[in-house]
Amino acid sequence: MKLSGYGKNEWLTAIAISILLIATCILFDFWYLSFVVLLALTFVIQFFRDPDRRIPSQRGVAVAPCDGKVTSIHEIEEYEPFGNQPAVCIRIFMSVFNVHVNRSPCHGRVQTITHTPGKHTNTLNPNCCEINERNLILMTHPTKGHPVAAVRQIAGLLARTICCAVDEGQVIQRGQRIGMIKLGSTTELYIPKTLLDKVVVEEGQTAYGGLTVLAQVKSQDHTQPASTVITDSKDDTPDESANLETSETEEVKETTEITDKSEQQQDAEKSEETKEEAETTEKE
Protein backbone atom coordinates (compact mmCIF):
# COMPACT_ATOMS: atom_id res chain seq x y z
CA MET A 1 0.00 0.00 0.00
CA LYS A 2 1.40 3.35 -1.08
CA LEU A 3 1.36 6.07 1.59
CA SER A 4 1.15 9.79 0.94
CA GLY A 5 4.21 11.91 1.47
CA TYR A 6 1.95 14.72 2.75
CA GLY A 7 1.36 12.73 5.95
CA LYS A 8 4.79 11.18 6.30
CA ASN A 9 5.45 12.64 9.74
CA GLU A 10 2.13 11.37 11.06
CA TRP A 11 2.33 7.79 9.80
CA LEU A 12 5.99 7.43 10.77
CA THR A 13 5.11 8.61 14.28
CA ALA A 14 2.18 6.19 14.43
CA ILE A 15 4.42 3.28 13.39
CA ALA A 16 7.09 4.18 15.96
CA ILE A 17 4.57 4.47 18.80
CA SER A 18 2.94 1.18 17.78
CA ILE A 19 6.28 -0.64 17.84
CA LEU A 20 6.99 0.66 21.36
CA LEU A 21 3.52 -0.32 22.57
CA ILE A 22 3.77 -3.82 21.09
CA ALA A 23 7.22 -4.31 22.65
CA THR A 24 5.85 -3.17 26.00
CA CYS A 25 2.86 -5.52 25.76
CA ILE A 26 5.11 -8.47 24.98
CA LEU A 27 7.59 -7.52 27.72
CA PHE A 28 4.92 -7.45 30.40
CA ASP A 29 3.19 -10.57 29.08
CA PHE A 30 0.21 -8.70 27.67
CA TRP A 31 0.94 -9.96 24.16
CA TYR A 32 -2.77 -10.19 23.27
CA LEU A 33 -3.01 -6.39 23.51
CA SER A 34 -0.54 -6.15 20.64
CA PHE A 35 -3.39 -7.12 18.29
CA VAL A 36 -5.34 -4.10 19.49
CA VAL A 37 -2.33 -1.90 18.79
CA LEU A 38 -1.94 -3.38 15.31
CA LEU A 39 -5.63 -2.79 14.60
CA ALA A 40 -5.34 0.84 15.71
CA LEU A 41 -2.22 1.27 13.58
CA THR A 42 -3.98 -0.12 10.53
CA PHE A 43 -6.87 2.27 11.10
CA VAL A 44 -4.49 5.26 11.25
CA ILE A 45 -2.33 4.17 8.32
CA GLN A 46 -5.30 3.84 5.98
CA PHE A 47 -5.90 7.59 6.41
CA PHE A 48 -2.67 8.26 4.53
CA ARG A 49 -2.96 5.76 1.68
CA ASP A 50 -2.37 7.26 -1.75
CA PRO A 51 -3.28 4.87 -4.58
CA ASP A 52 -2.30 5.65 -8.16
CA ARG A 53 -5.19 6.47 -10.45
CA ARG A 54 -5.73 6.19 -14.21
CA ILE A 55 -6.70 9.77 -15.08
CA PRO A 56 -9.38 10.16 -17.82
CA SER A 57 -7.85 11.36 -21.07
CA GLN A 58 -10.92 12.71 -22.88
CA ARG A 59 -11.12 16.44 -23.51
CA GLY A 60 -13.64 18.75 -21.91
CA VAL A 61 -14.16 17.04 -18.56
CA ALA A 62 -13.55 17.93 -14.91
CA VAL A 63 -12.69 15.11 -12.51
CA ALA A 64 -13.34 14.77 -8.80
CA PRO A 65 -10.83 16.59 -6.57
CA CYS A 66 -11.13 13.92 -3.86
CA ASP A 67 -12.72 10.64 -2.80
CA GLY A 68 -16.06 10.73 -1.04
CA LYS A 69 -19.80 11.18 -1.38
CA VAL A 70 -21.35 14.02 -3.39
CA THR A 71 -23.48 15.81 -0.80
CA SER A 72 -24.52 18.93 -2.71
CA ILE A 73 -24.75 20.30 -6.25
CA HIS A 74 -25.91 23.90 -6.33
CA GLU A 75 -25.60 27.12 -8.32
CA ILE A 76 -24.15 30.40 -7.10
CA GLU A 77 -25.39 33.56 -8.80
CA GLU A 78 -22.29 35.66 -8.07
CA TYR A 79 -19.08 33.90 -7.14
CA GLU A 80 -16.48 36.47 -6.15
CA PRO A 81 -13.31 34.50 -7.13
CA PHE A 82 -14.74 34.27 -10.68
CA GLY A 83 -15.27 38.02 -10.92
CA ASN A 84 -18.83 37.79 -9.52
CA GLN A 85 -19.84 35.53 -12.40
CA PRO A 86 -22.29 32.63 -11.84
CA ALA A 87 -20.82 29.27 -10.88
CA VAL A 88 -21.80 25.72 -10.00
CA CYS A 89 -20.52 24.08 -6.81
CA ILE A 90 -20.09 20.32 -6.37
CA ARG A 91 -19.45 19.45 -2.71
CA ILE A 92 -17.85 16.13 -1.70
CA PHE A 93 -17.71 14.84 1.87
CA MET A 94 -14.70 12.71 2.82
CA SER A 95 -15.26 10.23 5.64
CA VAL A 96 -12.46 8.77 7.75
CA PHE A 97 -12.46 5.73 5.45
CA ASN A 98 -11.82 7.64 2.22
CA VAL A 99 -8.51 8.53 0.57
CA HIS A 100 -7.71 12.05 1.76
CA VAL A 101 -5.40 13.18 -1.06
CA ASN A 102 -6.75 16.04 -3.18
CA ARG A 103 -6.26 16.22 -6.95
CA SER A 104 -6.61 18.87 -9.61
CA PRO A 105 -9.94 18.69 -11.47
CA CYS A 106 -8.51 20.00 -14.73
CA HIS A 107 -5.51 21.52 -16.48
CA GLY A 108 -4.79 25.10 -15.44
CA ARG A 109 -2.55 27.64 -13.76
CA VAL A 110 -2.77 28.28 -10.01
CA GLN A 111 -3.72 31.95 -9.94
CA THR A 112 -4.19 32.45 -6.20
CA ILE A 113 -4.18 30.43 -2.98
CA THR A 114 -6.26 31.91 -0.16
CA HIS A 115 -6.14 30.41 3.33
CA THR A 116 -8.86 31.48 5.76
CA PRO A 117 -8.56 30.58 9.47
CA GLY A 118 -11.74 29.38 11.16
CA LYS A 119 -13.43 26.87 13.43
CA HIS A 120 -13.41 23.07 13.27
CA THR A 121 -17.07 22.08 13.40
CA ASN A 122 -18.73 18.99 11.95
CA THR A 123 -18.61 19.16 8.15
CA LEU A 124 -22.08 17.62 7.92
CA ASN A 125 -23.33 21.01 9.09
CA PRO A 126 -24.19 23.06 5.95
CA ASN A 127 -22.79 26.24 7.54
CA CYS A 128 -19.37 24.69 8.16
CA CYS A 129 -18.14 25.70 4.71
CA GLU A 130 -18.29 29.36 5.68
CA ILE A 131 -17.10 29.20 9.29
CA ASN A 132 -14.49 26.41 9.29
CA GLU A 133 -10.84 26.76 8.36
CA ARG A 134 -10.53 26.56 4.59
CA ASN A 135 -8.13 26.95 1.69
CA LEU A 136 -9.18 28.12 -1.78
CA ILE A 137 -7.14 27.29 -4.89
CA LEU A 138 -8.21 29.40 -7.88
CA MET A 139 -7.23 28.02 -11.29
CA THR A 140 -7.16 29.96 -14.56
CA HIS A 141 -6.54 29.09 -18.20
CA PRO A 142 -2.75 28.77 -18.70
CA THR A 143 -2.66 31.22 -21.63
CA LYS A 144 -5.97 33.09 -21.74
CA GLY A 145 -6.12 33.93 -18.04
CA HIS A 146 -9.83 33.44 -17.39
CA PRO A 147 -11.02 31.28 -14.46
CA VAL A 148 -11.58 27.60 -15.23
CA ALA A 149 -12.12 26.10 -11.76
CA ALA A 150 -11.62 26.54 -8.04
CA VAL A 151 -11.00 23.91 -5.37
CA ARG A 152 -11.82 24.69 -1.74
CA GLN A 153 -10.37 22.48 0.98
CA ILE A 154 -12.43 22.68 4.19
CA ALA A 155 -11.27 21.43 7.58
CA GLY A 156 -13.64 19.53 9.87
CA LEU A 157 -14.14 18.29 13.38
CA LEU A 158 -11.27 15.77 13.19
CA ALA A 159 -9.53 17.12 10.10
CA ARG A 160 -7.52 20.01 11.50
CA THR A 161 -4.62 20.07 9.06
CA ILE A 162 -4.98 21.32 5.48
CA CYS A 163 -1.98 20.60 3.28
CA CYS A 164 -1.63 22.54 0.02
CA ALA A 165 1.13 21.18 -2.23
CA VAL A 166 1.00 23.72 -5.10
CA ASP A 167 2.26 27.26 -5.52
CA GLU A 168 0.82 30.35 -7.16
CA GLY A 169 1.80 30.55 -10.82
CA GLN A 170 2.31 26.79 -11.09
CA VAL A 171 0.73 25.00 -14.06
CA ILE A 172 -0.91 21.74 -13.00
CA GLN A 173 -2.45 18.87 -14.93
CA ARG A 174 -5.77 17.11 -14.55
CA GLY A 175 -5.57 14.52 -11.77
CA GLN A 176 -2.30 15.87 -10.37
CA ARG A 177 -1.98 15.70 -6.57
CA ILE A 178 -2.44 19.17 -5.08
CA GLY A 179 -2.58 18.46 -1.36
CA MET A 180 -4.45 16.70 1.40
CA ILE A 181 -6.90 17.22 4.25
CA LYS A 182 -5.80 14.98 7.10
CA LEU A 183 -8.49 12.87 8.76
CA GLY A 184 -11.39 13.63 6.45
CA SER A 185 -13.61 16.69 5.89
CA THR A 186 -15.03 18.31 2.73
CA THR A 187 -13.71 19.46 -0.63
CA GLU A 188 -15.65 21.66 -3.06
CA LEU A 189 -15.24 22.10 -6.81
CA TYR A 190 -16.42 25.34 -8.42
CA ILE A 191 -16.86 25.66 -12.19
CA PRO A 192 -17.86 28.86 -14.04
CA LYS A 193 -21.40 28.44 -15.36
CA THR A 194 -20.33 29.89 -18.71
CA LEU A 195 -17.94 26.96 -19.11
CA LEU A 196 -20.20 24.24 -17.78
CA ASP A 197 -21.94 21.99 -20.26
CA LYS A 198 -23.55 19.60 -17.76
CA VAL A 199 -22.96 17.91 -14.41
CA VAL A 200 -22.79 14.14 -14.87
CA VAL A 201 -23.00 13.06 -11.21
CA GLU A 202 -25.85 13.14 -8.72
CA GLU A 203 -26.11 13.87 -5.04
CA GLY A 204 -25.40 10.75 -3.00
CA GLN A 205 -23.08 9.30 -5.63
CA THR A 206 -19.60 8.12 -4.62
CA ALA A 207 -16.69 9.86 -6.38
CA TYR A 208 -13.02 8.96 -6.63
CA GLY A 209 -10.39 11.69 -6.86
CA GLY A 210 -8.78 12.05 -10.28
CA LEU A 211 -10.90 9.20 -11.62
CA THR A 212 -14.61 10.09 -11.51
CA VAL A 213 -15.80 12.61 -14.11
CA LEU A 214 -17.98 15.19 -12.34
CA ALA A 215 -18.84 17.51 -15.23
CA GLN A 216 -18.44 18.15 -18.92
CA VAL A 217 -17.26 21.61 -19.97
CA LYS A 218 -17.59 23.62 -23.16
CA SER A 219 -14.85 24.73 -25.50
CA GLN A 220 -12.99 27.65 -23.95
CA ASP A 221 -12.45 29.55 -27.21
CA HIS A 222 -15.46 31.87 -27.03
CA THR A 223 -17.14 31.24 -23.71
CA GLN A 224 -15.55 33.74 -21.34
CA PRO A 225 -16.47 37.45 -21.26
CA ALA A 226 -13.54 39.84 -21.14
CA SER A 227 -14.57 41.08 -17.67
CA THR A 228 -13.64 37.74 -16.10
CA VAL A 229 -10.08 37.64 -17.39
CA ILE A 230 -7.64 37.66 -14.48
CA THR A 231 -4.19 39.04 -15.22
CA ASP A 232 -1.00 39.33 -13.23
CA SER A 233 0.70 42.63 -12.58
CA LYS A 234 3.28 41.62 -15.17
CA ASP A 235 0.63 41.86 -17.89
CA ASP A 236 0.16 45.55 -17.11
CA THR A 237 3.79 46.29 -18.07
CA PRO A 238 4.18 47.78 -21.56
CA ASP A 239 5.42 45.37 -24.17
CA GLU A 240 9.16 45.89 -24.58
CA SER A 241 9.16 44.54 -28.13
CA ALA A 242 6.44 47.05 -29.08
CA ASN A 243 8.47 49.88 -27.57
CA LEU A 244 11.53 48.69 -29.46
CA GLU A 245 9.67 48.63 -32.77
CA THR A 246 8.32 52.15 -32.13
CA SER A 247 11.81 53.41 -31.29
CA GLU A 248 13.25 51.84 -34.43
CA THR A 249 10.50 53.41 -36.54
CA GLU A 250 11.21 56.84 -35.08
CA GLU A 251 14.93 56.44 -35.74
CA VAL A 252 14.29 55.47 -39.37
CA LYS A 253 11.98 58.47 -39.74
CA GLU A 254 14.60 60.85 -38.33
CA THR A 255 17.30 59.37 -40.59
CA THR A 256 15.05 59.80 -43.62
CA GLU A 257 14.37 63.44 -42.73
CA ILE A 258 18.10 64.15 -42.32
CA THR A 259 18.85 62.49 -45.67
CA ASP A 260 16.14 64.52 -47.42
CA LYS A 261 17.50 67.76 -45.95
CA SER A 262 21.05 66.84 -47.02
CA GLU A 263 19.92 66.15 -50.58
CA GLN A 264 18.04 69.47 -50.70
CA GLN A 265 21.15 71.34 -49.55
CA GLN A 266 23.28 69.60 -52.18
CA ASP A 267 20.77 70.50 -54.91
CA ALA A 268 20.79 74.12 -53.76
CA GLU A 269 24.61 74.26 -53.81
CA LYS A 270 24.72 72.76 -57.32
CA SER A 271 22.13 75.27 -58.47
CA GLU A 272 24.22 78.19 -57.14
CA GLU A 273 27.40 76.84 -58.77
CA THR A 274 25.59 76.53 -62.11
CA LYS A 275 24.30 80.10 -61.79
CA GLU A 276 27.78 81.45 -61.04
CA GLU A 277 29.24 79.64 -64.06
CA ALA A 278 26.55 81.09 -66.29
CA GLU A 279 27.24 84.65 -65.07
CA THR A 280 31.00 84.18 -65.64
CA THR A 281 30.40 82.98 -69.18
CA GLU A 282 28.19 86.04 -69.97
CA LYS A 283 30.90 88.45 -68.72
CA GLU A 284 33.49 86.84 -70.94
ABEGO torsion letter per residue (X at the ends): XBBBAAAAAAAAAAAAAAAAAAAAAAAAGAAAAAAAAAAAAAAAAAAABBBBBBBBABBGBBBBABBEBBABBBBBABBAAAGGBBBBBBBBBBBAABBABBBBABBEBBABBBBBBBBBBBAABAAAAAABBBBBBBBBBAAAGBBABBBBBBBBAABABBBBABBBGBBBBBGBBAEBBBGEEBBBBBBBAAABABBABBBGBBBBBGABBABBBBBAAAABBAAABBBBAAAABBBAAAAAAAAAAAAAAAAAAAAAAAAAAAAAAAAAAAAAAAAAAAAX
